């Protein structure tokens, strides 16, 4: 017994030594003191007014492209032409599919690969019946309580106008970049980006087969932190999840509801959906969370640092903690989301056909084929037909954090948000950046330079989408600083 206890003691001491060693030798990925971004001649009232005017132009994209009202996109094009005269005098502009816009600002050194900044012109519709819940009308571009309200204030006219403001301001100072700067603005990002980003990417690839960096919306500076941290965290998307929608179909005999079979077509589809929700995809740290924790670990209290530094032992604990919230759960796994169910049109008639649509967002490492096979295994019902709806895609390539482009992005973030920690993560939604990944697989990032708390984040695509004017000015400073740093 004594030998056994001594053995246990040695094992415990050995384990403690390993845990401690891993914790103490954690590399610190955060940059030390970074000088503030250079001053930029800003005109706050005018710049805020420019964005407000753009918010009044209802460039709403519809799922069926033919149903999109094109007049607001013409109005926005004319508005940009009037508002940014130097940009339109000094930069080359080309339109694709009438509304997608590519601006080229040639650099003095043609041997350098270009920097590509992305944004999109279109916005999502206001949900029917919710317009009255807005503090200010969604397309009025009005201020109230220190915020500018409007659809597009966060997604994504602030980036479109902000990038143009930054370039206009730099042109006023006489700045000339060494590296060519490209601005690409799609017009259908909210509906898959086929006519906008995809067409722009094809055009750019013909002229510039390789880019130094691509930057689109996606991450942000979360003011209320992540993973229990109280300080702001700048989340830089290094990849985005894949996309797959499946339709589950069951066909029954139909008939009168007074004599139902043991399992109706509606019941069969509902049971299949219930099985999918009951058996979620496995949680994984290697799909992006591991890198996030590695960047944050040196800054957290020692106990949490020990856990983050030893994921091989505490992985289950980390997963359980993160999975407690929808956002944390989405970061850990390929998600399963039933979104549509159809079957029947009369309360006393059994429908012959019932369908359900289930949407999956794929974590890096999970292929479309593997997800489809697992879905069929879980449903395990030969009378359920599973078909793919629309376009499917795997997660985008994971960009690096050990290259010059990320270093410049990291340095720029710290120069504008000195209190923020910088960390890579996987974007759970979709952006136009995926269309450009082949041009720059090693350095395609998704980051919006805006400080926001969780409440503001939830207004994206929702009610009361809003932005503080001061945050918009900071965004303009960021883009100007990034252009200089990349040059």
Secondary structure, 3 states (H helix, E strand, C coil): CHHHHHHHHHHHHHHHHHHHHHHHCCCCCCCCCCCCCCCCCCCHHHHHHHHHHHHCCCCECCCCHHHCCCHHHHHHHHHHHHHCHHHHHHCEEEEECCCEEEEEECCCCCCCCEEEEEEECCECCCCCCCHHHCCCCCCCCCEECCEEECCCCCCCHHHHHHHHHHHHHHHHCCCCCCCCEEEEEECCHHHCCCCCHHHHHHHHHHHCCCEEEEEEEEEEEECCCCCCCCCCEEEEEEEECEEEEEEEEEECCCEEHHHCCCCCHHHHHHHHHHHHHHCCCCCCCCCCHHHHHHHHHCCCCHHHHHHHHCHHHHHHHHHHHHCCCHHHHHHHCCEEEEEEEEECCCCCEECCEEEEEEEEEECCCCCHHHHHHHHHHHHCCCCEEEEEEEEEECCCCCCCCCCHHHHHHHHHHHHHCCCCEEEEEEECCCCHHHHHHHHCCCCEEEEEEEEECHHHHCCCCCCCCEECHHHHHHHHHHHHHHHHHHC
